[in-house]
Amino acid sequence: MDYLLTEEQLMLKDMVSKYAAEKIAPVASENERNHRYPAEIINELSELGMLGIYFPDEYGGSGMDFVSYTIAIEEISRHCASTGVIISAHTSLVCDPIFRFGTEEQKQKYLPDLLSGNKIGSFTLTEAGAGSDAGATQTTAKLVDDKWVLNGAKLFATNGKEAETFVLLASTDLSQKTRGISAFIVEKDTPGLSIGKLEKKLGIRCSSTAEIILEDVTIPKENMLGELNKGFKVAMVTLDGGRLGIASQALGIAKASIEDAVKYAKERIQFGRPIADLQAIQWMIADMKTEDDAAKLLVWSAATMKDKGLVYSTESAIAKLKASEVASFCANKCVQIHGGYGYTEDFNAERYLRDAKITEIYEGTSEVQRLVIARAMLK
Ligand SMILES: Cc1cc2nc3c(=O)[nH]c(=O)nc-3n(C[C@H](O)[C@H](O)[C@H](O)COP(=O)(O)OP(=O)(O)OC[C@H]3O[C@@H](n4cnc5c(N)ncnc54)[C@H](O)[C@@H]3O)c2cc1C
């Protein structure tokens, strides 16, 4: 499949792949077991320009394309899916909307610190009563003395604990539901903003998932991102790109599952020969590889559409739906091929299975992706 990549993309793939194998792989399981945020790795990846891969040099980005970004997230997630989502949420869900919808002043103020990794970003759309139904947002933003005053609670914010810059969605007109939502840039040290519950999760345990509490959080009027009451569009456009970040994370988990399954199948002896000689095992590996290749083509195709400036919302939903279900399929088969050992912490297979599941849920569940695809087909 690499024949589809340019020389520059191949060089990036090689660089990230070597870094991840050398620096991320040895510590991934232990970090995950200890719910430890991989600060040192994030710092090193920042130095390598991996926190602003596809943004222009003028704001401190690495000036590469979006396909390169998907490759980097896959290679990183191949060893640690938590690190993959930390970077993906930061890049796709915070840097991207500020770059796309921000005023020149906002871009100059926020992007250099975010793209260099000096500051981490977190995107907060979800609330207790507003998950798939994001229009049910109850957090409010009211204009008081020419400043926005935010009240409410956001849930499940990836990077919420570490972030210094939030892109936050709040209702500026509750009666209008999706048409009354606006987006804001909120800085962590603003009085009234606090971190609430930190979720204990099935997987991706190195990344924080936090509640963000807002009590009379007062921010300058100019911190609105995009237009008044057009925040739902900001969120949806942002999630189009974000879904490809998650799809790439899923590709990384699938790749890891295939590589580990192949290795184990060649090493494990039963009935006097490697289990790789058994057709039952061979077919599982063949199915994993076939599904993974199909998913990768969908992800790279949608990413290429984004690079070309084409409308890619449906293709992004298709790629995310397929890649996330392939990640779960491959991780499940990986555990199966490892037999009882796959169910223990002695091997990475169980981590892949736990990590894969979330890719079917966040940034729109598989059901929501099907809804998006079906709506496009039936309109
Ligand atoms: C680890 C983690 C990290 C996250 N990170 C972030 C983040 O950084 N920022 C953020 O804003 N959010 C984040 N989320 C939230 C995530 O995007 C939501 O959990 C997800 O969108 C689903 O919403 P929900 O949990 O409320 O489920 P619900 O919307 O309550 O869904 C429950 C079930 O009903 C189904 N369902 C709901 N509506 C429909 C429908 N119309 N048609 C068919 N089926 C439907 C769903 O598919 C699901 O199976 C994160 C969540 C987790 C667990």
The ligand as a Gaussian input file, in Angstrom:
#p B3LYP/6-31G(d) Opt

LIG

0 1
 C      -12.855000       8.103000      26.190000
 C      -13.771000       9.136000      25.631000
 C      -13.238000      10.305000      25.089000
 C      -14.084000      11.294000      24.576000
 N      -13.543000      12.470000      24.132000
 C      -14.387000      13.503000      23.834000
 C      -13.863000      14.827000      23.573000
 O      -12.661000      15.042000      23.544000
 N      -14.756000      15.815000      23.363000
 C      -16.103000      15.633000      23.380000
 O      -16.845000      16.588000      23.183000
 N      -16.619000      14.384000      23.591000
 C      -15.800000      13.329000      23.831000
 N      -16.309000      12.084000      24.095000
 C      -17.742000      11.880000      24.009000
 C      -18.149000      10.981000      22.858000
 O      -17.981000      11.637000      21.632000
 C      -19.592000      10.510000      23.129000
 O      -19.517000       9.607000      24.210000
 C      -20.235000       9.876000      21.928000
 O      -20.454000      10.828000      20.932000
 C      -21.552000       9.196000      22.276000
 O      -22.359000       9.995000      23.083000
 P      -22.975000       9.358000      24.440000
 O      -21.866000       8.752000      25.188000
 O      -23.783000      10.384000      25.122000
 O      -23.909000       8.196000      23.936000
 P      -25.445000       8.322000      23.477000
 O      -25.591000       9.427000      22.506000
 O      -26.296000       8.347000      24.681000
 O      -25.643000       6.939000      22.717000
 C      -26.001000       5.738000      23.379000
 C      -26.316000       4.713000      22.298000
 O      -27.437000       5.147000      21.499000
 C      -27.077000       5.199000      20.138000
 N      -27.725000       6.330000      19.483000
 C      -27.857000       7.607000      19.954000
 N      -28.491000       8.373000      19.068000
 C      -28.749000       7.589000      17.997000
 C      -29.405000       7.793000      16.747000
 N      -29.909000       8.985000      16.413000
 N      -29.499000       6.741000      15.898000
 C      -29.018000       5.515000      16.238000
 N      -28.402000       5.263000      17.411000
 C      -28.265000       6.271000      18.265000
 C      -25.555000       5.385000      20.144000
 O      -24.981000       4.984000      18.917000
 C      -25.156000       4.509000      21.318000
 O      -25.113000       3.171000      20.906000
 C      -15.470000      11.074000      24.570000
 C      -16.000000       9.886000      25.092000
 C      -15.172000       8.944000      25.638000
 C      -15.771000       7.708000      26.234000

